[in-house]
Amino acid sequence: MENVAFKMQLHHGQVQEYQRRHDEIWPELVALLKNTGVIDYSIFLDPSTNALFAVLKMESPALLDELSKKHPIVQKWWKYMSDIMETNPDYSPLSTPLKEVFYLP
């Protein structure tokens, strides 16, 4: 298993809406993530900056690129979330990969 971590940015005033949408995450998206090998996925919020920090654990992180390019449900979710967070022109979240500098198993 490998950890993948990245940060994203919410627009000002969108924390509650972001939380609501994730509380109601689409079952088909959850199934797709699990079927792609994601076994654990957490997103943390820094309320002072509205920065989101995501960490997921999966068998093969290379599958994330394939997931986003081949599955319309992912692209639909991105578009759904694009009004409340920073995104790229294709609606994918504007994200910055984070490098692991410490791990305590």
N, C-alpha and C positions, 0 to 999 in steps of 0.2 A: 504494500500500500504506500502511496505517496500523498503528501500534503501539497495543496495548491492554495496560495494566498494572494489576494489582490485587494486593492482599494477602489472605491467608487465615490461619487459625490451626489448627494441629494440637493435639490433646489431648496432655498429658504422656505420654511413653513410647510414642508411636505412630509415631515416625520410620521405624523399620524396616518396619512394616506398610504405611505409606504408600508407601514405596519399592517394596516387594514388589508391591503392587497396581498400581503404575504400570509396573513391569517386565513385568507380565502384562496390560497394558491390552487391553481387548477390541478385536479387529480391526474390528468393526462401528462402534465409537465412533471409531476412527482414521479410517475411511473417511468417516463422517459429517462429522467436522471438516474433512477435506480437501475434501470435496464442497461444503462451505459456504464455502470460500475461505480457510481457515486454512492458511497456507503455512509457518509457523514457530511453535513453541510451546515455551517453556521455563518450568520452575518451579524456583525457588531456595529453599533453606532457610537460615534464620538459626538455627543450633543453640543459641544462647544463649537464644532466646525461643520456639522452635518456630514462628516466623512463616514463612509461605510467600509468596514473591513470584513472581508469574506475569507473563510477557510473551508476547504473541502478536502475530503480524503477519498481517493479512488485508485483503482488498479492501474490505470494508464492515463495520465494527464493528456497524452496526445489525442485521446478521444474527444476532448473538449472542442478542439477545432472542427473535427468531423461533425460533432453534435450541432454546432451552430450553423454550419454550412448546409447540412442535409435535412434538417428537421424543421418544417414550417411552424410547429408549435413553439419552438424557441424564438423564431423570428416574430411570431405573433405576440409572445410575452414581452419581447424587447419593445415593440411598438406600443404596447399597452402601458409600459412603464416609462416611456420616453418623455411624457409631459411632466414628470416629477423628479427627473434626475438628468445629469449630464450624459449625453450620448454622442456616438459617432453618426455620420450621415446615414449609415445603414440601420440606425436605431439601436445598435449594440451598445451596452453601457460603456462609457469612457472609463477604462480601468487601467490601473497601473499594477503590474505584477510586483509582489513583495518577496524579498529574498529571506529565507529562513536563516536566522543567525543563532538560534538556540532551540533545543528540543529536549525535554525531559520525559522519557517514556515511563 
